[in-house]
């Protein structure tokens, strides 16, 4: 038995779920072995980076052949801590919150939404896709009782920071924030900020690239109305 | 007037919307100048990287002072092509598709959802948050008529590839795919794959890290039932 000390770069950690996703896709199509080149193409990196990323899991690629897909799926699942089911709550059961409550794909992957929270009396006490919606005042009690791994924030932007602090106070172990604002909590609590409009903006860049592979600098164009920043 | 040729790394492009988001946040709090160090902290990189990223926009940081927030917001908006409003359609008006149709934050940012598409007769012909839902057969006609910058796929996984091909065929210029499967289209069409469970898996890693800062290798643990991959 060999001991491996982990010092895994953030960028590697961010890529590991993407490998996993691709591998599961290959496996479901009947493939059993995959090369680092193919994995690299899949996620838009190079094969040296793939081999480096996967080396953090141990040494089990076979030179000239590649990786056994099933084994790699298991190793990645283990490495990412996916063997243990995670308990998830959703704070803010608006449109996006409801969509997350209703999406069954998370449970299949071991992430079970166990409760929803909202301030709207018309939602409190109701059930949505088998999940009870509670009032915010019950947050601490319920988190203490059931133990919560991930708290999802789907509140309006101006409530997100306050909710994040309440989640940490209640003992939620990590946060996934969908509100379009950056939240700050203790360094001990992992936080991922998801802003769907970021994806749109990245596409926007590529869409506009054609028109301006050379851009002119020095002309002070202003945006929106009255020269105010055009992004809210 | 200076001409700048762009060869912007993908990773830089992916970070630019994050800077923009943070800057808008700072601006709304009354701040007017920001240092590269502060921007670096905000998005989890270092100040040299920030300066390098922003240098693609031109040379307008002031040594020892930092960046004028308003000016940087304008430059970033310009660079990302956000000055021109983008037309967006959503294919698959299930829970997530509905949530996207109902989210007003995109429009505020210049991304307007102009139509929805579905195969469900009970949805076709209806209106949702002011957006008409059409049958899939109308896709080509409507895209030709209005011109579409971004096609969002929120169908089940098994339909995503087929829908992606239809979108490209109809003339949609880029694709944002939320279905949990990788899609492949012509290299000329920018595609962003968004898989929300990837975010959960990244958090899962950090959650499990405490328990296994040293991991043992060599013991072949298997997952789920019957040693099958535990991820669907």
Interface residues (C-beta under 8 A of the other chain):
Chain A: X1 X2 X3 X4 X5 X6 X10 X13 X14 X16 X17 X18 X20 X21 X22 X24 X25 X27 X42 X44 X58 X70 X73 X74 X77 X78 X79 X80 X81 X82 X83 X84 X86 X88 X95 X96 X98 X99 X100 X102 X103 X105 X106 X108 X109 X110 X111 X149 X150 X173 X174 X176 X180 X181 X182 X190 X192 X194 X195 X196 X197 X198 X199 X200 X201 X202 X203 X204 X205 X206 X207 X208 X209 X211 X212 X213 X214 X215 X216 X217 X218 X219 X221 X222 X223 X227 X229 X230 X231 X232
Chain B: X1 X2 X3 X4 X5 X6 X10 X13 X14 X16 X17 X18 X20 X21 X22 X24 X25 X27 X42 X44 X58 X70 X73 X74 X77 X78 X79 X80 X81 X82 X83 X84 X86 X88 X95 X96 X98 X99 X100 X102 X103 X105 X106 X108 X109 X110 X111 X149 X150 X173 X174 X176 X180 X181 X182 X190 X192 X194 X195 X196 X197 X198 X199 X200 X201 X202 X203 X204 X205 X206 X207 X208 X209 X211 X212 X213 X214 X215 X216 X217 X218 X219 X221 X222 X223 X224 X227 X229 X230 X231 X232
